[in-house]
């Protein structure tokens, strides 16, 4: 049995009088595509609304008092309001602009003296743990209110102290996401570089001496050629700059 095709009178009532959209009418008659309704409008010589007319219709149907309360008092986002009403975010934005209500920045909550959403309060919160593109696991540090490398946090907890910037953590089985303490071991920068240089052309690496602390470490020869003044870590680099200034 085929679908019931709306008559001209029915379309005029729905599309012109009730101001329903073609997708809404298509849904009423069980059509998967709104194009069928558009074709019927052309067939019946019913004038199709332009985008501006449709936008005006959507804006007018939004209750002003409710919108102001939701956006200004309840501090709902454009996305939340649009989802409740069942319209696009742009429709809500246009209505707010029409009412001379400033559009808030995504995370600008200073107007309501609210704190910046961090951690579990952030809408993008995914449990405080994720895997980076390079394979390492990042975990939320509640004390620092920031993400840190999980393998370093695991070792620091095990040792009961903070790791030095010159101390790197090596994954014994090569799996960067396996952060069991038995799979982790502390290596110096040069030792860690030598491990990961296995299977690579060792001739591409040069043994360097840190200009600040005097430790030996490996660095790519091309990098040394571009930056002959070598330091084993960012910390030594900063201290070296201070020392040179003095």
NUZA-942677 format. One record per residue (C-alpha): x, y, z; chain; residue number from 1; residue in one letter. Coordinates in pm, 1 decimal. Example, Ala and Ser with C-alpha at 12.3 -4.5 7.8 and 13.67 -1.06 7.14 Angstrom:
2
PT:1230.0:-450.0:780.0:A:1:A
PT:1367.0:-106.0:714.0:A:2:S
This chain:
246
PT:0.0:0.0:0.0:A:1:X
PT:145.8:336.6:-105.8:A:2:X
PT:172.6:645.7:109.2:A:3:X
PT:-115.4:892.7:119.9:A:4:X
PT:-36.5:1194.5:-96.6:A:5:X
PT:-144.7:1527.1:58.9:A:6:X
PT:-395.5:1734.3:-136.7:A:7:X
PT:-340.5:2097.0:-231.2:A:8:X
PT:-578.8:2210.5:42.2:A:9:X
PT:-397.9:2002.1:304.3:A:10:X
PT:-60.4:2141.1:202.0:A:11:X
PT:-190.0:2498.0:209.6:A:12:X
PT:-321.8:2440.2:562.0:A:13:X
PT:0.3:2282.9:689.9:A:14:X
PT:257.4:2487.0:498.8:A:15:X
PT:90.7:2829.8:478.7:A:16:X
PT:-152.4:2848.4:771.6:A:17:X
PT:34.1:2641.2:1029.3:A:18:X
PT:378.0:2744.1:893.3:A:19:X
PT:517.0:2390.3:915.7:A:20:X
PT:840.8:2305.2:735.9:A:21:X
PT:869.7:2055.9:449.9:A:22:X
PT:1055.3:1802.8:673.4:A:23:X
PT:776.9:1827.5:932.4:A:24:X
PT:508.7:1769.0:666.4:A:25:X
PT:707.3:1482.5:515.8:A:26:X
PT:720.5:1319.4:859.4:A:27:X
PT:341.5:1354.5:899.2:A:28:X
PT:278.4:1168.6:574.1:A:29:X
PT:554.8:913.2:628.7:A:30:X
PT:796.0:1033.0:358.6:A:31:X
PT:1168.5:979.7:415.8:A:32:X
PT:1263.5:1287.6:215.9:A:33:X
PT:1124.7:1641.8:229.4:A:34:X
PT:1197.6:1671.8:-144.2:A:35:X
PT:868.5:1492.7:-218.7:A:36:X
PT:679.0:1769.5:-35.5:A:37:X
PT:878.6:2038.1:-217.5:A:38:X
PT:786.9:1875.5:-549.6:A:39:X
PT:417.5:1878.7:-453.1:A:40:X
PT:436.2:2246.1:-356.3:A:41:X
PT:569.4:2323.8:-703.6:A:42:X
PT:302.7:2105.3:-861.7:A:43:X
PT:23.2:2282.3:-671.1:A:44:X
PT:178.9:2627.1:-741.9:A:45:X
PT:217.9:2695.8:-370.0:A:46:X
PT:482.5:2961.8:-311.0:A:47:X
PT:780.2:2820.3:-124.0:A:48:X
PT:910.8:3029.9:163.2:A:49:X
PT:1267.6:3159.4:134.7:A:50:X
PT:1524.7:3111.3:411.8:A:51:X
PT:1464.6:3455.9:559.4:A:52:X
PT:1091.4:3396.2:594.6:A:53:X
PT:1157.5:3059.7:761.0:A:54:X
PT:1403.1:3215.2:1006.1:A:55:X
PT:1157.6:3488.3:1103.4:A:56:X
PT:891.1:3225.0:1167.5:A:57:X
PT:1122.9:3025.8:1393.1:A:58:X
PT:1231.0:3334.6:1585.9:A:59:X
PT:876.7:3456.0:1649.7:A:60:X
PT:769.3:3121.3:1799.0:A:61:X
PT:1028.7:3134.5:2079.4:A:62:X
PT:892.9:3258.5:2412.6:A:63:X
PT:1097.6:3567.6:2497.4:A:64:X
PT:1060.5:3550.8:2875.8:A:65:X
PT:1156.3:3183.1:2886.9:A:66:X
PT:1455.7:3242.1:2658.3:A:67:X
PT:1592.8:3527.6:2870.7:A:68:X
PT:1549.3:3324.8:3189.2:A:69:X
PT:1717.2:3016.4:3039.2:A:70:X
PT:2013.4:3207.6:2894.4:A:71:X
PT:2070.4:3481.4:3153.3:A:72:X
PT:1948.9:3330.2:3481.7:A:73:X
PT:1988.6:2953.8:3437.7:A:74:X
PT:2303.8:3010.5:3230.4:A:75:X
PT:2209.0:2749.4:2970.3:A:76:X
PT:2420.1:2732.1:2654.6:A:77:X
PT:2291.0:2798.9:2302.6:A:78:X
PT:2319.0:2426.5:2233.2:A:79:X
PT:2110.9:2333.2:2537.5:A:80:X
PT:1838.7:2587.0:2455.0:A:81:X
PT:1826.6:2485.5:2088.3:A:82:X
PT:1789.9:2120.4:2190.0:A:83:X
PT:1502.5:2199.4:2428.6:A:84:X
PT:1313.3:2407.9:2172.5:A:85:X
PT:1396.7:2184.6:1879.0:A:86:X
PT:1559.8:2439.6:1651.0:A:87:X
PT:1908.1:2533.3:1531.6:A:88:X
PT:2170.4:2714.2:1740.5:A:89:X
PT:2171.2:2998.3:1486.7:A:90:X
PT:1798.5:3051.3:1544.2:A:91:X
PT:1861.8:3103.9:1917.4:A:92:X
PT:2158.6:3329.9:1847.3:A:93:X
PT:1955.6:3548.3:1609.2:A:94:X
PT:1675.1:3582.1:1862.3:A:95:X
PT:1917.1:3687.8:2137.7:A:96:X
PT:2077.4:3944.2:1906.9:A:97:X
PT:1730.8:4075.8:1818.8:A:98:X
PT:1665.8:4120.1:2193.6:A:99:X
PT:2002.4:4302.1:2233.4:A:100:X
PT:2133.9:4029.4:2463.4:A:101:X
PT:2513.9:3990.0:2432.2:A:102:X
PT:2625.0:3646.7:2314.6:A:103:X
PT:2852.9:3489.8:2575.0:A:104:X
PT:3180.5:3334.4:2478.9:A:105:X
PT:3185.6:2958.4:2512.2:A:106:X
PT:3360.4:2954.1:2849.4:A:107:X
PT:3312.8:3314.4:2957.6:A:108:X
PT:3121.0:3279.5:3282.8:A:109:X
PT:3268.5:3586.8:3454.7:A:110:X
PT:2937.1:3769.9:3415.7:A:111:X
PT:2779.2:3533.0:3666.0:A:112:X
PT:3093.4:3516.9:3884.7:A:113:X
PT:3114.1:3143.4:3821.1:A:114:X
PT:3445.6:2951.7:3815.2:A:115:X
PT:3592.4:2817.2:3492.5:A:116:X
PT:3464.3:2464.6:3434.8:A:117:X
PT:3751.6:2225.0:3496.3:A:118:X
PT:3770.7:1855.1:3565.7:A:119:X
PT:3440.1:1682.2:3627.8:A:120:X
PT:3247.8:2010.7:3589.8:A:121:X
PT:3367.5:2057.5:3232.2:A:122:X
PT:3105.7:1960.7:2968.8:A:123:X
PT:3378.4:1777.1:2774.6:A:124:X
PT:3476.8:1562.1:3077.6:A:125:X
PT:3544.8:1201.0:2975.4:A:126:X
PT:3648.2:1050.3:3305.4:A:127:X
PT:3982.2:1227.0:3346.6:A:128:X
PT:4179.7:984.3:3134.2:A:129:X
PT:4259.5:966.0:2763.0:A:130:X
PT:4521.8:832.2:2523.6:A:131:X
PT:4731.0:1076.4:2324.6:A:132:X
PT:4798.7:1031.4:1955.3:A:133:X
PT:5151.5:909.9:2037.7:A:134:X
PT:5014.4:630.1:2258.4:A:135:X
PT:5085.8:774.8:2603.4:A:136:X
PT:4807.7:791.6:2864.2:A:137:X
PT:4716.8:1127.5:3016.3:A:138:X
PT:4538.8:1139.7:3351.7:A:139:X
PT:4378.6:1426.9:3542.4:A:140:X
PT:4581.6:1548.6:3842.7:A:141:X
PT:4324.5:1677.2:4091.3:A:142:X
PT:4587.9:1858.1:4297.6:A:143:X
PT:4738.3:2046.5:4002.5:A:144:X
PT:4406.6:2075.7:3816.9:A:145:X
PT:4574.6:1966.9:3494.5:A:146:X
PT:4653.5:1655.5:3290.1:A:147:X
PT:4983.2:1468.5:3341.0:A:148:X
PT:5149.1:1162.3:3193.0:A:149:X
PT:5016.2:860.1:3379.4:A:150:X
PT:5342.1:663.6:3373.8:A:151:X
PT:5526.4:944.8:3552.3:A:152:X
PT:5250.6:975.3:3812.3:A:153:X
PT:5262.3:598.1:3875.7:A:154:X
PT:5639.2:600.4:3934.5:A:155:X
PT:5626.2:912.5:4153.0:A:156:X
PT:5358.9:752.1:4371.2:A:157:X
PT:5567.7:434.5:4398.6:A:158:X
PT:5887.2:624.9:4491.3:A:159:X
PT:5712.9:875.7:4715.7:A:160:X
PT:5888.1:1166.3:4544.2:A:161:X
PT:5874.8:1380.3:4233.0:A:162:X
PT:6077.2:1272.6:3931.6:A:163:X
PT:6360.2:1495.9:3816.9:A:164:X
PT:6337.9:1652.7:3473.2:A:165:X
PT:6644.8:1448.4:3375.0:A:166:X
PT:6469.2:1122.2:3469.7:A:167:X
PT:6263.1:955.6:3198.8:A:168:X
PT:6037.1:650.4:3223.9:A:169:X
PT:6089.5:354.2:2993.1:A:170:X
PT:5813.4:101.7:2914.2:A:171:X
PT:5987.1:-237.3:2923.2:A:172:X
PT:5742.5:-415.9:2691.0:A:173:X
PT:5721.5:-123.0:2448.2:A:174:X
PT:5350.8:-66.1:2519.0:A:175:X
PT:5314.6:302.5:2607.2:A:176:X
PT:4969.4:248.4:2756.2:A:177:X
PT:5081.8:-32.2:2993.6:A:178:X
PT:5158.2:170.1:3305.7:A:179:X
PT:5188.2:-111.7:3559.3:A:180:X
PT:5478.6:-34.0:3792.9:A:181:X
PT:5650.2:-362.2:3698.3:A:182:X
PT:5657.7:-243.8:3335.7:A:183:X
PT:5821.8:89.5:3416.3:A:184:X
PT:6183.4:178.5:3489.6:A:185:X
PT:6370.8:504.2:3534.6:A:186:X
PT:6631.1:594.5:3274.2:A:187:X
PT:6844.7:898.8:3213.4:A:188:X
PT:6782.2:1093.1:2895.9:A:189:X
PT:7087.4:941.8:2723.7:A:190:X
PT:7006.1:587.3:2841.3:A:191:X
PT:6649.9:619.7:2719.4:A:192:X
PT:6766.6:755.2:2385.4:A:193:X
PT:7004.3:462.1:2339.0:A:194:X
PT:6724.1:210.7:2403.5:A:195:X
PT:6495.3:366.4:2147.5:A:196:X
PT:6783.2:410.0:1903.8:A:197:X
PT:6808.6:30.4:1870.1:A:198:X
PT:6716.2:-75.0:1522.2:A:199:X
PT:6786.7:276.5:1398.7:A:200:X
PT:7098.8:406.1:1231.5:A:201:X
PT:7313.1:496.5:1532.8:A:202:X
PT:7533.3:704.5:1302.7:A:203:X
PT:7250.3:956.4:1286.2:A:204:X
PT:7301.3:1028.5:1657.9:A:205:X
PT:7578.2:1223.2:1828.6:A:206:X
PT:7685.6:1197.5:2190.7:A:207:X
PT:7659.8:1540.5:2348.3:A:208:X
PT:7759.1:1693.0:2679.9:A:209:X
PT:7512.6:1919.2:2857.7:A:210:X
PT:7657.1:2268.7:2879.1:A:211:X
PT:7506.5:2317.4:3224.8:A:212:X
PT:7525.3:1990.6:3421.4:A:213:X
PT:7789.6:1807.4:3217.2:A:214:X
PT:7585.5:1490.3:3161.0:A:215:X
PT:7627.4:1290.2:2841.4:A:216:X
PT:7327.0:1216.8:2621.1:A:217:X
PT:7238.2:1128.6:2259.8:A:218:X
PT:7084.3:1371.1:2012.9:A:219:X
PT:7023.1:1355.3:1640.8:A:220:X
PT:7325.9:1480.0:1449.2:A:221:X
PT:7112.4:1711.2:1232.6:A:222:X
PT:6970.8:1878.1:1545.1:A:223:X
PT:7319.4:1926.8:1688.4:A:224:X
PT:7431.2:2085.0:1360.3:A:225:X
PT:7141.9:2330.9:1377.7:A:226:X
PT:7177.6:2391.4:1754.1:A:227:X
PT:7537.2:2324.2:1863.7:A:228:X
PT:7478.7:2461.4:2215.6:A:229:X
PT:7326.2:2147.9:2368.9:A:230:X
PT:7146.2:2093.4:2698.7:A:231:X
PT:7010.5:1762.4:2829.9:A:232:X
PT:6680.4:1908.5:2949.5:A:233:X
PT:6460.8:2216.2:2944.2:A:234:X
PT:6554.9:2282.9:3306.7:A:235:X
PT:6927.4:2287.2:3227.5:A:236:X
PT:6858.6:2508.4:2926.0:A:237:X
PT:6682.9:2768.5:3141.9:A:238:X
PT:6951.2:2756.3:3412.2:A:239:X
PT:7218.7:2785.2:3144.7:A:240:X
PT:7060.3:3102.4:3006.9:A:241:X
PT:7047.1:3256.0:3355.1:A:242:X
PT:7410.6:3159.8:3418.8:A:243:X
PT:7522.9:3316.8:3089.9:A:244:X
PT:7333.5:3637.9:3165.9:A:245:X
PT:7517.4:3666.0:3495.5:A:246:X
